[in-house]
Amino acid sequence: MTHLLFRSVWTVRHLLFLAYLLFFSYGMFSARPPAVLLMPFAHWDKVLHVLAFLGLSLCTALVLMQRPWAWLAWPVLLVVAPGTEYLQHVVQPRRDFSLGDIVANGVGVLLAAGLWPGLRLLFLPFVLRRTPARHRDSGGSPG
């Protein structure tokens, strides 16, 4: 019999978020860019920044989707986007501070915000069907 901890959608969403946050943090704050050896074209790192923030934003939205204040995630993520670029340079001085990376981070958040309304429609019935009634609310979602 599977333990309740692993059957809970709430837990799965939060574990996914935490795993992505660890992956994201490693990529952002490691001593050298993770794809330094795999750059097929000149601005490959910008693509990685867009994808990193797209994933972070969607995981955040998935975790918060049933909260009435969930829409606040989008402005917070737009503030976090340039903040991580600055923090990246502070934590790892060998990493460059780049305005292009800040723009790419913001583009990732904005792409996620644009995709989220449709994705939310896909996820919401699944989450509501598996969430105990006491945890449900009619709150909004990011987007």
N, C-alpha and C positions, 0 to 999 in steps of 0.2 A: 504494500500500500504506500502510495506516495505521500510524503509528509505535506501537511497543509501549507507550510511555508513555500514550497515549490509550486503549488497549484494556484496560488494567489496571483491574479493579474497585477494587483498593486505592487506586489513584491517583484515580479518579473520586470515591470516598467522601471522600478527604482534600481534594480540590479543592472539593467541595461544602461540606465543613465550613469550610474557610478562607474561601470566598466568603460563607457565611452569617455567619461571625464578623466579617468586614469590614462587612457590612450591619448586623449587630447593633450593633457598636461605633459606627458612624455614628449610628444611631438613638438609642442610649443616651447618647452623649457629645457630640452636636452642641449648638450654642449654644441652640437652641430645639427643642421637640418637633417631630418630623417631620410630625405631622398637625394642627398648630395651626390650619390653615385648613379642615380636613376633619372637624371634630367634630360629628357628627350628633346626639349626645346628651351629657348632662352628664359621664358617666364613660367616655367613649370611650378616653381614655388608659389606663385600667385594662385594657380589652380588648386594646390594643396591647401592654401589658406581658405579659399572659397569652400572647398569640400569639408574642411575641419569645422568651420562655423556653420555650414549647412547642417551637418550632423549634430553638432552641439545644440543648435537651435531646435531641431526637430525632436531630439531626445528630451530637451527641456519642456517643449510643448506637450509631448506625450505624457510626461510625469505630471504636469500641472493641468491637464485638459479638463478635469472636473472641478477645478477651483474657481470661485466667482471672480477672483482677482487675477486670474491667469493671464489676462491681456497685458498685465504689467511686465511680463517676461520679455516682450519685444523691445520696449525702450531700454530695459536693463541690459539686454544682450547688445543693443546698439552702443551702449556706453562701455560694456565689457570689451567689445571688439577692438577699439583703439587702446584701451587700457592694457590688454594682454600683450600687445605689440611693445608698448613702453616697458611693461614688467619683464618681458622676455629679454630685453636689452639690459635691464638692471640685474636680473638673475644670472644671465650668461653674457658678460661683456663682449665675448667673441662673436655673438650674434648681432647682426646689423638692425638698427631701427630704420624702418622703411615706410614711407607714406603709401607706397604701392601696396604693401601688405595690409595696412590699415584699411585701404579702400577694398581690397579683396575680402578682408574679414567682414566688413559691412555688407558687401555684396552677398556673402554667404548667409548672413542673417536675413537680408531682404528677400533672397530667393526662398528661404525657408518660410518666411512670413507669407509669401505668395502661394507656396505649395500647401501650407498648413490647412486652409479651409477645406480643401478637397480631401486631404489625408485624414482630417478629423472626422469627416463623414464616414470614411472607411473604418476607422478605429473605434468610434464611439459605440456602435451597437455591440461590438465584441467586448469592450470594457464594461458597459452597463450590464450585459448578460452575465458576466462573471464577477461583478462587484457586489458584495453584500448590500442590501438595501440601506443599512445604516450609514454606509460610506457614500452613497449617491447624493448628489445635489444637482440642482438645475443650473449650476453656475456656468459662466461663460468660459471661453477658452482663448488662448492666444490667437489672435487673428481676427 
